[in-house]
Amino acid sequence: MIHAAGFLPLPFREEHFLEVSTLPMHHRDPFDRMLIAQARCENLWLLTSDPHFGNYDVQLIGMGQA
């Protein structure tokens, strides 16, 4: 179903792990920190309504924004 929608999985690679270790502890959720690290490494945008994500140097699309 994910592939049919045009999405591809993004494996968690060593560079992502290393990036997580450099992130300040603005956000303590390990899964969210993983997403932030991947977005930073891969130059991707994140779609979120979580205000903690804004504390990181990552491109965001907030819920409810155009």
C-alpha positions as CSV (number, residue, x, y, z in Angstrom):
1,M,0.0,0.0,0.0
2,I,2.9,2.4,0.8
3,H,4.5,1.7,-2.6
4,A,1.2,2.1,-4.4
5,A,0.9,5.6,-2.9
6,G,4.4,6.5,-4.3
7,F,6.3,6.3,-1.0
8,L,9.5,4.4,-0.4
9,P,10.9,3.2,2.9
10,L,14.0,5.0,4.2
11,P,16.3,2.6,6.0
12,F,18.0,3.9,9.2
13,R,21.6,4.0,8.3
14,E,24.8,4.6,10.2
15,E,25.0,8.3,9.2
16,H,21.5,8.7,10.7
17,F,22.5,7.1,13.9
18,L,25.6,9.3,14.1
19,E,23.4,12.4,13.5
20,V,21.0,11.4,16.3
21,S,23.9,11.4,18.7
22,T,24.7,15.0,17.8
23,L,21.2,16.3,18.4
24,P,20.5,18.4,21.5
25,M,17.9,17.0,23.8
26,H,15.1,19.4,22.9
27,H,12.9,16.3,22.2
28,R,13.2,13.1,24.2
29,D,11.1,10.8,22.0
30,P,13.7,8.4,20.3
31,F,11.5,7.8,17.2
32,D,11.0,11.5,16.6
33,R,14.7,12.1,17.1
34,M,15.3,9.4,14.5
35,L,13.0,11.2,12.0
36,I,14.7,14.5,12.6
37,A,18.2,12.9,12.0
38,Q,17.0,11.3,8.8
39,A,15.5,14.5,7.5
40,R,18.7,16.4,8.3
41,C,20.9,13.9,6.6
42,E,18.7,13.4,3.6
43,N,17.7,17.0,3.2
44,L,14.0,16.1,3.6
45,W,11.0,18.0,4.9
46,L,9.0,16.7,8.0
47,L,5.3,17.1,8.3
48,T,4.4,17.5,12.0
49,S,2.3,19.4,14.5
50,D,4.8,18.8,17.3
51,P,6.2,22.1,18.4
52,H,9.5,20.5,19.6
53,F,10.6,19.8,16.1
54,G,10.9,23.6,15.6
55,N,13.9,23.6,18.0
56,Y,16.0,21.7,15.5
57,D,17.6,22.8,12.2
58,V,15.2,20.8,10.0
59,Q,12.8,21.8,7.3
60,L,9.2,21.6,8.6
61,I,5.7,21.7,7.2
62,G,3.4,22.3,10.1
63,M,-0.1,20.8,10.2
64,G,-2.6,23.5,9.1
65,Q,0.0,25.5,7.1
66,A,-0.3,26.0,3.3
